[in-house]
Amino acid sequence: MRKLTIVLAGLVLTGSSLACCIMPQIPDIEINMPAVEVGDLREVQEEIPLSGAESATVKIKFGAGELNIEAGDPDSLFAGRFRYNVEQWKPSVTYKEGELTIEQGGTKREWGIPTGNTRNEWELEFSPRIPIEMRIDIGAGAGNLDLSGLGLSELDLRMGAGDFQVRFNESNPVEMRDLTLETGAAKLDVRGIGYASPEKATVNGGVGEITLDLTGTWSNSSEVDITAGVGSITLRLPDDIGVQVETDGGLTNVEAGEFRRTDGAYVNDAFGETEVELRIHVTTGVGNLRLVSVSNN
């Protein structure tokens, strides 16, 4: 493996105005950063039949590139197509005792520094027939995670940097306990969370832009906890169920739209009138919050 070396030279400040000051010399620091070697484009396909499985735990570990997920053949627990041109990135798929692990080859250090010539593209499909607990860890990249129709009992999505869209367009056939979303410096767009209908949703964002669309066929009330560092948050909220939004932290601006301020919180006209309610708590460092009322018909 080749190495990319960055040398930080010491800086010495001079000048008559600083003659009376003694500045310590900063020593040279050498940082070795591995660079990946691009080879021929390879394609690998993997499939695991359902074979009577009644549930599954799925763990996806993706370094960098393009990741796409959707529902597939009900009789196949998993089917995947992988394209890559860095030998160390060859994916590994293992399944044992109800736990399916799909991970990019090599260590995080061996993932190196992706360039414009590298390719790492995953197309993953899962059976909509059984309940699935899914955890997805992403280093960086882009992709479309269409989770419509999957029976997700739990979803834990963590990403470092990138641009990802997550979609739910059909009612979750099983009860979802927890939905966890965590981003570092990323643009995250999640649509139709109401179709997933989690009992509790937790969103942690570092720096970036987050859009959460909470429309859909909510089957139960939900607690939603959102924490963000620096950036903007847009909440698209259904107009046919009660919604309450409480805020803390350093918000510089709140665009409340049709929501009114009551007892220190923002509420819609349906709040207190419907059996199903969304109670949302937003904490930010520095940023903007936009509340948008959306027709849920």
Number of C-alpha atoms within 10 A of each C-alpha: 10 10 14 13 12 11 10 12 12 12 12 10 12 11 8 7 7 10 10 8 11 10 12 10 11 11 10 11 11 11 12 11 15 17 18 22 18 16 13 10 13 14 14 12 12 13 15 16 14 19 9 9 14 11 17 22 18 19 17 18 18 24 25 24 19 20 21 18 18 18 21 19 15 16 17 17 25 22 18 19 14 17 19 22 20 21 16 18 22 18 20 13 15 10 14 8 8 13 14 19 16 18 19 20 18 16 11 10 10 15 19 21 15 19 11 5 10 18 21 24 21 23 18 22 23 26 23 23 21 21 22 25 19 18 17 17 17 20 18 21 20 20 18 17 19 19 21 21 21 26 24 26 23 20 21 17 17 20 23 18 21 21 18 21 16 20 20 23 18 17 20 26 17 17 17 21 17 20 22 18 19 21 24 19 20 23 20 24 17 19 21 23 24 25 22 36 27 27 18 17 21 18 19 19 27 20 20 21 21 23 17 18 21 22 27 22 19 23 16 14 20 21 14 19 18 18 20 25 19 19 21 21 24 17 19 19 24 24 19 20 21 21 25 20 21 16 18 11 14 14 18 11 12 13 12 17 12 14 18 13 14 10 8 9 14 20 21 23 14 17 19 14 11 12 11 17 20 22 17 19 17 18 18 24 17 16 21 18 20 15 18 18 18 15 12 14 9
